[in-house]
Amino acid sequence: MVRGKVQMRRIENATSRQVTFSKRRNGLLKKAYELSVLCDAEVAVIIFSQKGRLYEFSSNNIQKTIERYQKCVKEVRTNNTETEEYMQQLKHETANMAKMMELLEVSQRKILGQELGSCSFQELEETEGQLERSLSKVKARKNQLFKEQTEQLKAKERLLLEENARLSEQVKLFFFLNSHETNPPPPPFHFFNCCGDLEMFLNLSYWSFIPKYTRNHMIYFPT
C-alpha cells in the first residue's frame, strides 16, 4: 500500500509533534554528517526546539563556521548596496538624458518654425540668434567649397594649357623634320579653338598624324 503524502502544516497533537521533531531532527543531523563526509563540505546545523532546547552539529568548529557565514553575508550585503547605488545612478542618468532629448526636440521644432505660439519674446530672440549663427556657418562652408572647386578648375585649366603647348611643339618638330629645301617653309601657326567643324581638316592625309581631340581643347593649326 502506497504511503500517503504528509501535509506540510503544524501538527496539532503535542505528543505526535514531539515524536516527529525527534525523528526529523535525527534525520537532519545524519544527513548533515553524511554531506560533510561524502562531499568534504563544511556543514553546521543549529536547531532550537519549541521549548528552546539547542541541538547542533558542525563538521568543524561551529563558531568559526558562523564567523565565516557572517563575513560572507556582509560581503553580499556590501555588493548589493553597491549594485543598488549603481542602479540608482543609472536611473538618474537615464532621466537626465530623457529631459535633454525632450529639450532638444523642442528646440528643433522652434528652429523649424513650429510651436512658436507659446514662445516668449526672449525665446524667439534666442531662436533667431541660433538661426543666424547656423546660416553663417552654412555660408562659410559654401564659400569654402566654392573656393576649392575654383582652385580645382584652375588646376585643370593649367594642365590643358600645358598639353596644348606640348602638342604645338610636336607639330612644329614634325614640319621641321619632314621639310625639304625645295619645299616652302611650313605655314605659320595660330591657335584654333576646336569648337567648330574640324572634320575637313582632320580627314586630310596631311594632318593624319594629328590626333583628334574633343571640344574646347586648344591646338595649333596652319593658317
PAMAR-536547 format. One record per residue: residue number from 1; residue in one letter; x, y, z of N, C-alpha, C in turn. Coordinates in nm, 4 decimals. Layout:
# PAMAR-536547
   milo   pami      neast     nnorth        nup     caeast    canorth       caup      ceast     cnorth        cup
    NUM      a          X          Y          Z          X          Y          Z          X          Y          Z
...
This chain:
# PAMAR-536547
   milo   pami      neast     nnorth        nup     caeast    canorth       caup      ceast     cnorth        cup
      1      m     0.0854    -0.1187     0.0000     0.0000     0.0000     0.0000     0.0889     0.1236     0.0000
      2      v     0.0557     0.2160    -0.0884     0.1362     0.3372    -0.1020     0.1123     0.4280     0.0168
      3      r     0.2243     0.4763     0.0695     0.2139     0.5657     0.1852     0.1655     0.7032     0.1409
      4      g     0.0700     0.7578     0.2145     0.0146     0.8870     0.1786     0.1130     1.0001     0.2018
      5      k     0.0968     1.1068     0.1237     0.1840     1.2229     0.1352     0.1479     1.3035     0.2587
      6      v     0.2522     1.3373     0.3369     0.2290     1.4138     0.4597     0.2016     1.5588     0.4242
      7      q     0.0958     1.6130     0.4799     0.0627     1.7528     0.4564     0.1558     1.8430     0.5367
      8      m     0.2089     1.9449     0.4711     0.3036     2.0353     0.5356     0.2270     2.1410     0.6142
      9      r     0.1924     2.1067     0.7352     0.1274     2.2010     0.8257     0.1589     2.1605     0.9693
     10      r     0.1342     2.2494     1.0599     0.1681     2.2261     1.2006     0.0869     2.1085     1.2556
     11      i     0.1610     2.0192     1.3270     0.0939     1.9052     1.3913     0.0295     1.9537     1.5207
     12      e    -0.0981     1.9348     1.5305    -0.1715     1.9873     1.6456    -0.1461     1.9056     1.7724
     13      n    -0.1357     1.7771     1.7605    -0.1139     1.6912     1.8777     0.0286     1.7093     1.9276
     14      a     0.0441     1.7468     2.0545     0.1755     1.7776     2.1104     0.2661     1.6559     2.1125
     15      t     0.2101     1.5396     2.1480     0.2919     1.4182     2.1540     0.3417     1.3796     2.0154
     16      s     0.2501     1.3791     1.9215     0.2889     1.3463     1.7833     0.3903     1.4476     1.7300
     17      r     0.3700     1.5733     1.7672     0.4621     1.6773     1.7209     0.6029     1.6542     1.7758
     18      q     0.6128     1.6133     1.9057     0.7430     1.5888     1.9676     0.8120     1.4675     1.9060
     19      v     0.7331     1.3640     1.8771     0.7898     1.2439     1.8142     0.8427     1.2766     1.6751
     20      t     0.7633     1.3504     1.6000     0.8057     1.3890     1.4643     0.9302     1.4763     1.4687
     21      f     0.9363     1.5665     1.5666     1.0525     1.6537     1.5803     1.1795     1.5721     1.6042
     22      s     1.1708     1.4755     1.6932     1.2873     1.3924     1.7254     1.3349     1.3144     1.6032
     23      k     1.2388     1.2547     1.5316     1.2763     1.1771     1.4141     1.3387     1.2662     1.3059
     24      r     1.2734     1.3753     1.2767     1.3230     1.4642     1.1703     1.4555     1.5291     1.2095
     25      r     1.4717     1.5609     1.3380     1.5970     1.6209     1.3843     1.7129     1.5244     1.3648
     26      n     1.6918     1.4003     1.4093     1.7968     1.2998     1.3940     1.8295     1.2742     1.2466
     27      g     1.7246     1.2726     1.1652     1.7471     1.2530     1.0214     1.8251     1.3689     0.9605
     28      l     1.7918     1.4924     1.0036     1.8619     1.6099     0.9517     2.0091     1.6097     0.9917
     29      l     2.0360     1.5789     1.1181     2.1745     1.5756     1.1649     2.2538     1.4650     1.0946
     30      k     2.1866     1.3514     1.0687     2.2531     1.2431     0.9975     2.2878     1.2852     0.8552
     31      k     2.1943     1.3522     0.7889     2.2191     1.3988     0.6522     2.3320     1.5022     0.6494
     32      a     2.3367     1.5891     0.7510     2.4430     1.6891     0.7574     2.5789     1.6221     0.7716
     33      y     2.5840     1.5194     0.8537     2.7094     1.4469     0.8736     2.7519     1.3775     0.7437
     34      e     2.6574     1.3107     0.6783     2.6896     1.2423     0.5532     2.7378     1.3409     0.4471
     35      l     2.6757     1.4569     0.4406     2.7163     1.5588     0.3435     2.8588     1.6061     0.3683
     36      s     2.8930     1.6266     0.4945     3.0274     1.6735     0.5277     3.1332     1.5687     0.4965
     37      v     3.1000     1.4403     0.5178     3.1977     1.3336     0.4946     3.2091     1.3011     0.3462
     38      l     3.0974     1.2797     0.2798     3.0991     1.2384     0.1400     3.1496     1.3484     0.0464
     39      c     3.1151     1.4730     0.0748     3.1470     1.5839    -0.0163     3.2553     1.6761     0.0374
     40      d     3.3121     1.6431     0.1523     3.4158     1.7252     0.2138     3.3692     1.8706     0.2257
     41      a     3.2461     1.8868     0.2716     3.1873     2.0196     0.2858     3.1894     2.0628     0.4317
     42      e     3.1974     2.1938     0.4488     3.1886     2.2485     0.5845     3.0416     2.2712     0.6160
     43      v     2.9899     2.1957     0.7120     2.8468     2.1964     0.7423     2.8269     2.2303     0.8886
     44      a     2.7281     2.3144     0.9135     2.6891     2.3474     1.0509     2.5377     2.3534     1.0570
     45      v     2.4802     2.2905     1.1580     2.3350     2.2878     1.1758     2.3032     2.3317     1.3183
     46      i     2.2115     2.4261     1.3296     2.1657     2.4740     1.4607     2.0148     2.4572     1.4664
     47      i     1.9676     2.3898     1.5693     1.8244     2.3628     1.5840     1.7811     2.4017     1.7251
     48      f     1.6707     2.4747     1.7322     1.6070     2.5051     1.8605     1.4688     2.4405     1.8610
     49      s     1.4430     2.3642     1.9661     1.3113     2.3009     1.9780     1.2080     2.4056     2.0182
     50      q     1.0814     2.3614     2.0229     0.9738     2.4520     2.0611     0.9946     2.5067     2.2021
     51      k     1.0579     2.4279     2.2868     1.0815     2.4700     2.4246     1.2140     2.5445     2.4413
     52      g     1.2864     2.5669     2.3301     1.4104     2.6430     2.3356     1.5342     2.5617     2.3575
     53      r     1.5262     2.4315     2.3470     1.6430     2.3478     2.3670     1.7273     2.3491     2.2394
     54      l     1.8625     2.3588     2.2589     1.9547     2.3710     2.1454     2.0072     2.2346     2.1039
     55      y     2.0073     2.2115     1.9724     2.0701     2.0947     1.9119     2.1587     2.1471     1.7982
     56      e     2.2785     2.0958     1.7893     2.3691     2.1467     1.6860     2.4595     2.0361     1.6340
     57      f     2.5103     2.0643     1.5119     2.6107     1.9764     1.4529     2.7036     2.0637     1.3693
     58      s     2.8317     2.0316     1.3749     2.9288     2.1052     1.2949     3.0407     2.0117     1.2551
     59      s     3.0755     2.0152     1.1273     3.1878     1.9354     1.0802     3.3208     1.9978     1.1198
     60      n     3.3169     2.1250     1.1568     3.4352     2.1970     1.2027     3.3958     2.2696     1.3308
     61      n     3.4742     2.3667     1.3719     3.4366     2.4497     1.4852     3.3165     2.5339     1.4465
     62      i     3.2084     2.5194     1.5203     3.0850     2.5871     1.4817     3.0984     2.7384     1.4886
     63      q     3.1807     2.7893     1.5826     3.1996     2.9334     1.5945     3.2698     2.9889     1.4704
     64      k     3.3720     2.9162     1.4226     3.4420     2.9598     1.3017     3.3502     2.9548     1.1800
     65      t     3.2657     2.8532     1.1777     3.1707     2.8436     1.0663     3.0734     2.9606     1.0674
     66      i     3.0272     2.9992     1.1873     2.9358     3.1129     1.1990     3.0051     3.2421     1.1574
     67      e     3.1314     3.2602     1.1991     3.2060     3.3808     1.1608     3.2263     3.3865     1.0097
     68      r     3.2544     3.2716     0.9527     3.2698     3.2666     0.8067     3.1393     3.3037     0.7372
     69      y     3.0312     3.2541     0.7923     2.8992     3.2858     0.7363     2.8703     3.4353     0.7456
     70      q     2.8984     3.4943     0.8613     2.8728     3.6371     0.8798     2.9566     3.7220     0.7846
     71      k     3.0811     3.6795     0.7617     3.1677     3.7520     0.6697     3.1124     3.7486     0.5270
     72      c     3.0686     3.6304     0.4872     3.0112     3.6168     0.3527     2.8848     3.6994     0.3374
     73      v     2.8009     3.6969     0.4412     2.6768     3.7748     0.4361     2.7073     3.9232     0.4260
     74      k     2.8099     3.9687     0.4990     2.8483     4.1095     0.4951     2.8951     4.1497     0.3556
     75      e     2.9749     4.0634     0.2933     3.0228     4.0926     0.1580     2.9073     4.0977     0.0590
     76      v     2.8149     4.0053     0.0743     2.6991     4.0044    -0.0155     2.6173     4.1309     0.0013
     77      r     2.5977     4.1718     0.1281     2.5213     4.2938     0.1531     2.5928     4.4153     0.0962
     78      t     2.7272     4.4177     0.1095     2.8044     4.5290     0.0537     2.7898     4.5336    -0.0977
     79      n     2.8005     4.4164    -0.1608     2.7849     4.4110    -0.3066     2.6449     4.4530    -0.3484
     80      n     2.5465     4.4105    -0.2703     2.4092     4.4501    -0.3018     2.3914     4.6004    -0.2889
     81      t     2.4554     4.6595    -0.1858     2.4460     4.8044    -0.1673     2.5095     4.8779    -0.2845
     82      e     2.6274     4.8311    -0.3258     2.6940     4.8939    -0.4396     2.6112     4.8789    -0.5667
     83      t     2.5503     4.7629    -0.5825     2.4658     4.7418    -0.7005     2.3451     4.8344    -0.6990
     84      e     2.2839     4.8507    -0.5826     2.1687     4.9403    -0.5717     2.2088     5.0844    -0.6009
     85      e     2.3248     5.1256    -0.5487     2.3719     5.2617    -0.5754     2.3985     5.2817    -0.7247
     86      y     2.4573     5.1816    -0.7868     2.4852     5.1908    -0.9305     2.3554     5.1978    -1.0111
     87      m     2.2571     5.1198    -0.9718     2.1284     5.1228    -1.0408     2.0608     5.2576    -1.0251
     88      q     2.0696     5.3156    -0.9049     2.0123     5.4481    -0.8829     2.0812     5.5522    -0.9696
     89      q     2.2124     5.5397    -0.9824     2.2871     5.6325    -1.0667     2.2453     5.6193    -1.2131
     90      l     2.2279     5.4958    -1.2583     2.1830     5.4746    -1.3957     2.0446     5.5334    -1.4191
     91      k     1.9551     5.5154    -1.3217     1.8213     5.5725    -1.3353     1.8277     5.7245    -1.3432
     92      h     1.9145     5.7839    -1.2604     1.9286     5.9297    -1.2609     1.9821     5.9781    -1.3957
     93      e     2.0840     5.9093    -1.4472     2.1405     5.9484    -1.5760     2.0390     5.9296    -1.6886
     94      t     1.9612     5.8234    -1.6813     1.8595     5.7998    -1.7836     1.7537     5.9089    -1.7826
     95      a     1.7125     5.9504    -1.6622     1.6133     6.0577    -1.6512     1.6688     6.1884    -1.7069
     96      n     1.7949     6.2194    -1.6751     1.8562     6.3419    -1.7273     1.8668     6.3379    -1.8794
     97      m     1.9017     6.2215    -1.9332     1.9129     6.2084    -2.0783     1.7770     6.2260    -2.1460
     98      a     1.6730     6.1724    -2.0838     1.5386     6.1878    -2.1398     1.4970     6.3346    -2.1412
     99      k     1.5283     6.4076    -2.0324     1.4963     6.5506    -2.0280     1.5735     6.6269    -2.1348
    100      m     1.7010     6.5921    -2.1524     1.7828     6.6598    -2.2522     1.7292     6.6352    -2.3931
    101      m     1.6881     6.5116    -2.4206     1.6324     6.4803    -2.5520     1.5033     6.5573    -2.5760
    102      e     1.4228     6.5704    -2.4723     1.2983     6.6463    -2.4856     1.3270     6.7926    -2.5164
    103      l     1.4265     6.8503    -2.4474     1.4633     6.9897    -2.4731     1.5164     7.0075    -2.6147
    104      l     1.5954     6.9112    -2.6615     1.6479     6.9193    -2.7975     1.5360     6.9108    -2.9010
    105      e     1.4380     6.8252    -2.8764     1.3253     6.8145    -2.9687     1.2451     6.9439    -2.9727
    106      v     1.2252     7.0057    -2.8560     1.1531     7.1332    -2.8512     1.2308     7.2399    -2.9261
    107      s     1.3631     7.2452    -2.9044     1.4469     7.3435    -2.9728     1.4451     7.3216    -3.1237
    108      q     1.4463     7.1961    -3.1662     1.4428     7.1664    -3.3092     1.3111     7.2118    -3.3715
    109      r     1.2017     7.1882    -3.3017     1.0723     7.2322    -3.3547     1.0665     7.3845    -3.3657
    110      k     1.1258     7.4541    -3.2695     1.1272     7.6007    -3.2756     1.2095     7.6494    -3.3941
    111      i     1.3247     7.5845    -3.4172     1.4091     7.6243    -3.5293     1.3374     7.6019    -3.6622
    112      l     1.2544     7.4972    -3.6686     1.1774     7.4691    -3.7897     1.0528     7.5558    -3.8008
    113      g     1.0333     7.6443    -3.7033     0.9184     7.7340    -3.7078     0.7899     7.6735    -3.6567
    114      q     0.8000     7.5664    -3.5792     0.6816     7.5001    -3.5260     0.6635     7.5345    -3.3786
    115      e     0.5382     7.5359    -3.3355     0.5031     7.5572    -3.1950     0.5651     7.6861    -3.1400
    116      l     0.5552     7.7942    -3.2170     0.6095     7.9228    -3.1728     0.5080     8.0048    -3.0944
    117      g     0.3825     7.9603    -3.0943     0.2791     8.0378    -3.0270     0.3009     8.0508    -2.8779
    118      s     0.3621     7.9507    -2.8169     0.3836     7.9534    -2.6721     0.5182     8.0139    -2.6331
    119      c     0.5963     8.0605    -2.7305     0.7301     8.1145    -2.7018     0.7209     8.2594    -2.6561
    120      s     0.8054     8.2938    -2.5610     0.8145     8.4324    -2.5166     0.9039     8.5109    -2.6123
    121      f     0.9091     8.6430    -2.5904     0.9922     8.7278    -2.6760     1.1393     8.6891    -2.6647
    122      q     1.1834     8.6590    -2.5434     1.3229     8.6204    -2.5224     1.3546     8.4880    -2.5923
    123      e     1.2618     8.3919    -2.5851     1.2836     8.2641    -2.6522     1.2903     8.2811    -2.8036
    124      l     1.2066     8.3702    -2.8567     1.2106     8.3965    -3.0004     1.3425     8.4607    -3.0409
    125      e     1.3929     8.5518    -2.9568     1.5226     8.6134    -2.9861     1.6347     8.5095    -2.9842
    126      e     1.6308     8.4188    -2.8882     1.7325     8.3130    -2.8819     1.7255     8.2227    -3.0050
    127      t     1.6036     8.1897    -3.0469     1.5879     8.1068    -3.1664     1.6394     8.1785    -3.2900
    128      e     1.6105     8.3087    -3.2984     1.6601     8.3875    -3.4113     1.8130     8.3898    -3.4138
    129      g     1.8733     8.4056    -3.2961     2.0194     8.4050    -3.2886     2.0779     8.2717    -3.3331
    130      q     2.0144     8.1624    -3.2931     2.0616     8.0307    -3.3357     2.0532     8.0150    -3.4874
    131      l     1.9437     8.0637    -3.5454     1.9289     8.0543    -3.6904     2.0346     8.1371    -3.7624
    132      e     2.0624     8.2568    -3.7110     2.1641     8.3414    -3.7740     2.3021     8.2768    -3.7661
    133      r     2.3338     8.2186    -3.6513     2.4635     8.1514    -3.6392     2.4722     8.0307    -3.7324
    134      s     2.3625     7.9558    -3.7420     2.3616     7.8401    -3.8315     2.3768     7.8832    -3.9769
    135      l     2.3063     7.9913    -4.0145     2.3159     8.0411    -4.1516     2.4568     8.0893    -4.1832
    136      s     2.5200     8.1531    -4.0847     2.6578     8.1993    -4.1045     2.7521     8.0818    -4.1288
    137      k     2.7347     7.9740    -4.0535     2.8191     7.8556    -4.0730     2.7940     7.7918    -4.2094
    138      v     2.6667     7.7900    -4.2523     2.6343     7.7329    -4.3830     2.6996     7.8137    -4.4948
    139      k     2.6923     7.9475    -4.4848     2.7541     8.0325    -4.5867     2.9051     8.0149    -4.5898
    140      a     2.9662     8.0050    -4.4718     3.1115     7.9866    -4.4666     3.1519     7.8552    -4.5328
    141      r     3.0769     7.7502    -4.5055     3.1066     7.6210    -4.5672     3.0851     7.6255    -4.7176
    142      k     2.9809     7.6953    -4.7610     2.9530     7.7080    -4.9033     3.0661     7.7823    -4.9736
    143      n     3.1139     7.8920    -4.9139     3.2240     7.9683    -4.9726     3.3514     7.8847    -4.9801
    144      q     3.3749     7.8049    -4.8774     3.4932     7.7198    -4.8774     3.4879     7.6183    -4.9913
    145      l     3.3714     7.5545    -5.0098     3.3568     7.4582    -5.1187     3.3713     7.5256    -5.2548
    146      f     3.3152     7.6472    -5.2690     3.3265     7.7206    -5.3953     3.4722     7.7526    -5.4262
    147      k     3.5478     7.7924    -5.3237     3.6899     7.8227    -5.3417     3.7674     7.6986    -5.3830
    148      e     3.7381     7.5853    -5.3182     3.8071     7.4611    -5.3528     3.7761     7.4187    -5.4960
    149      q     3.6500     7.4312    -5.5382     3.6135     7.3946    -5.6745     3.6799     7.4867    -5.7763
    150      t     3.6886     7.6171    -5.7427     3.7547     7.7120    -5.8319     3.9016     7.6766    -5.8499
    151      e     3.9683     7.6427    -5.7408     4.1092     7.6039    -5.7491     4.1274     7.4772    -5.8322
    152      q     4.0349     7.3835    -5.8195     4.0434     7.2611    -5.8995     4.0270     7.2911    -6.0486
    153      l     3.9331     7.3811    -6.0820     3.9137     7.4179    -6.2225     4.0356     7.4900    -6.2786
    154      k     4.0971     7.5761    -6.1982     4.2181     7.6455    -6.2431     4.3319     7.5467    -6.2671
    155      a     4.3420     7.4468    -6.1802     4.4456     7.3456    -6.1984     4.4224     7.2676    -6.3280
    156      k     4.2967     7.2337    -6.3579     4.2661     7.1650    -6.4830     4.2982     7.2531    -6.6036
    157      e     4.2693     7.3838    -6.5902     4.2990     7.4769    -6.6990     4.4495     7.4822    -6.7265
    158      r     4.5300     7.4852    -6.6211     4.6752     7.4875    -6.6392     4.7238     7.3608    -6.7092
    159      l     4.6665     7.2464    -6.6712     4.7049     7.1211    -6.7357     4.6699     7.1209    -6.8844
    160      l     4.5530     7.1763    -6.9191     4.5133     7.1827    -7.0599     4.6047     7.2743    -7.1390
    161      l     4.6429     7.3877    -7.0800     4.7341     7.4791    -7.1485     4.8704     7.4145    -7.1700
    162      e     4.9187     7.3428    -7.0697     5.0466     7.2739    -7.0843     5.0390     7.1665    -7.1924
    163      e     4.9288     7.0940    -7.1979     4.9107     6.9921    -7.3004     4.9043     7.0542    -7.4388
    164      n     4.8374     7.1692    -7.4492     4.8271     7.2396    -7.5763     4.9645     7.2860    -7.6243
    165      a     5.0449     7.3372    -7.5302     5.1804     7.3816    -7.5661     5.2660     7.2634    -7.6109
    166      r     5.2521     7.1493    -7.5437     5.3291     7.0310    -7.5811     5.2920     6.9838    -7.7214
    167      l     5.1627     6.9831    -7.7545     5.1192     6.9426    -7.8879     5.1689     7.0392    -7.9944
    168      s     5.1718     7.1671    -7.9606     5.2224     7.2671    -8.0553     5.3683     7.2416    -8.0897
    169      e     5.4469     7.2088    -7.9879     5.5880     7.1800    -8.0119     5.6039     7.0546    -8.0965
    170      q     5.5188     6.9547    -8.0760     5.5267     6.8333    -8.1565     5.4953     6.8610    -8.3031
    171      v     5.3960     6.9461    -8.3290     5.3607     6.9811    -8.4671     5.4753     7.0550    -8.5345
    172      k     5.5348     7.1495    -8.4641     5.6485     7.2239    -8.5206     5.7639     7.1303    -8.5530
    173      l     5.7929     7.0373    -8.4613     5.9018     6.9439    -8.4845     5.8740     6.8540    -8.6040
    174      f     5.7485     6.8132    -8.6210     5.7128     6.7285    -8.7346     5.7400     6.7993    -8.8667
    175      f     5.6958     6.9253    -8.8801     5.7182     7.0005    -9.0030     5.8663     7.0244    -9.0268
    176      f     5.9383     7.0442    -8.9198     6.0817     7.0692    -8.9349     6.1534     6.9451    -8.9862
    177      l     6.1184     6.8282    -8.9350     6.1852     6.7053    -8.9754     6.1435     6.6593    -9.1142
    178      n     6.0244     6.6925    -9.1607     5.9742     6.6469    -9.2897     5.9845     6.7519    -9.3997
    179      s     6.0415     6.8640    -9.3710     6.0543     6.9698    -9.4727     6.1784     6.9445    -9.5596
    180      h     6.1774     6.9907    -9.6848     6.2898     6.9808    -9.7784     6.3293     7.1204    -9.8239
    181      e     6.4453     7.1277    -9.8796     6.4924     7.2595    -9.9231     6.4066     7.3144   -10.0350
    182      t     6.3571     7.2230   -10.1237     6.2755     7.2692   -10.2367     6.1355     7.3064   -10.1950
    183      n     6.0943     7.2560   -10.0833     5.9582     7.2845   -10.0365     5.9560     7.4173    -9.9642
    184      p     5.8471     7.4839    -9.9725     5.8361     7.6104    -9.8976     5.8314     7.5818    -9.7486
    185      p     5.8695     7.6754    -9.6673     5.8657     7.6571    -9.5215     5.7229     7.6321    -9.4735
    186      p     5.7136     7.5658    -9.3651     5.5771     7.5380    -9.3134     5.5029     7.6661    -9.2820
    187      p     5.3763     7.6639    -9.3083     5.2976     7.7865    -9.2832     5.2972     7.8203    -9.1346
    188      p     5.2738     7.9454    -9.1039     5.2675     7.9855    -8.9613     5.1483     7.9191    -8.8932
    189      f     5.1571     7.9156    -8.7612     5.0514     7.8523    -8.6815     4.9774     7.9573    -8.6011
    190      h     4.8574     7.9242    -8.5737     4.7796     8.0079    -8.4825     4.6901     7.9159    -8.4007
    191      f     4.6461     7.9662    -8.2916     4.5549     7.8890    -8.2059     4.4214     7.8735    -8.2751
    192      f     4.3700     7.7516    -8.2717     4.2385     7.7242    -8.3280     4.1543     7.6565    -8.2218
    193      n     4.0404     7.7115    -8.1958     3.9502     7.6548    -8.0947     3.8662     7.5456    -8.1593
    194      c     3.8765     7.4234    -8.1008     3.8053     7.3089    -8.1593     3.6585     7.3124    -8.1236
    195      c     3.5961     7.4238    -8.1509     3.4520     7.4325    -8.1249     3.3752     7.4233    -8.2560
    196      g     3.4463     7.4333    -8.3692     3.3789     7.4260    -8.4983     3.3902     7.2902    -8.5610
    197      d     3.3633     7.2862    -8.6908     3.3680     7.1593    -8.7614     3.5098     7.1372    -8.8104
    198      l     3.5822     7.0372    -8.7516     3.7215     7.0108    -8.7869     3.7356     6.8888    -8.8767
    199      e     3.6240     6.8295    -8.9164     3.6332     6.7043    -8.9897     3.7110     6.7212    -9.1198
    200      m     3.6914     6.8365    -9.1893     3.7592     6.8523    -9.3181     3.9095     6.8655    -9.2993
    201      f     3.9519     6.9150    -9.1805     4.0955     6.9227    -9.1544     4.1498     6.7883    -9.1089
    202      l     4.0783     6.7236    -9.0206     4.1275     6.6000    -8.9627     4.1269     6.4857    -9.0631
    203      n     4.0433     6.4952    -9.1712     4.0365     6.3888    -9.2706     4.1457     6.4005    -9.3766
    204      l     4.2130     6.5125    -9.3814     4.3206     6.5300    -9.4788     4.4388     6.4431    -9.4416
    205      s     4.4998     6.3800    -9.5419     4.6155     6.2945    -9.5135     4.7311     6.3758    -9.4591
    206      y     4.7329     6.5053    -9.4961     4.8411     6.5916    -9.4496     4.8386     6.6081    -9.2992
    207      w     4.7174     6.5903    -9.2409     4.7012     6.6090    -9.0965     4.6737     6.4761    -9.0258
    208      s     4.6981     6.3669    -9.0925     4.6627     6.2375    -9.0335     4.7424     6.2059    -8.9088
    209      f     4.8561     6.2732    -8.8922     4.9374     6.2460    -8.7721     4.8828     6.3141    -8.6488
    210      i     4.7921     6.4084    -8.6683     4.7411     6.4856    -8.5538     4.6233     6.4104    -8.4934
    211      p     4.6281     6.3759    -8.3650     4.5141     6.3052    -8.3034     4.3933     6.3943    -8.2918
    212      k     4.2786     6.3316    -8.2945     4.1535     6.4050    -8.2784     4.1282     6.4332    -8.1318
    213      y     4.0933     6.5526    -8.0997     4.0654     6.5917    -7.9611     3.9214     6.6375    -7.9477
    214      t     3.8761     6.6328    -7.8301     3.7374     6.6731    -7.8030     3.7246     6.8233    -7.8103
    215      r     3.6040     6.8708    -7.7902     3.5759     7.0135    -7.7957     3.6474     7.0884    -7.6852
    216      n     3.6686     7.2205    -7.7113     3.7262     7.3134    -7.6136     3.8734     7.2851    -7.5848
    217      h     3.9438     7.1954    -7.6602     4.0878     7.1777    -7.6479     4.1552     7.2675    -7.7523
    218      m     4.2523     7.3419    -7.7112     4.3212     7.4350    -7.7997     4.4418     7.3650    -7.8600
    219      i     4.4513     7.3597    -7.9949     4.5685     7.3028    -8.0616     4.6099     7.3962    -8.1747
    220      y     4.7298     7.3792    -8.2256     4.7804     7.4606    -8.3368     4.7363     7.4031    -8.4700
    221      f     4.6933     7.4916    -8.5615     4.6632     7.4556    -8.6990     4.7214     7.5639    -8.7910
    222      p     4.7628     7.5255    -8.9098     4.8186     7.6275    -9.0025     4.7098     7.7194    -9.0537
    223      t     4.7485     7.8423    -9.0833     4.6518     7.9391    -9.1370     4.6341     7.9166    -9.2853
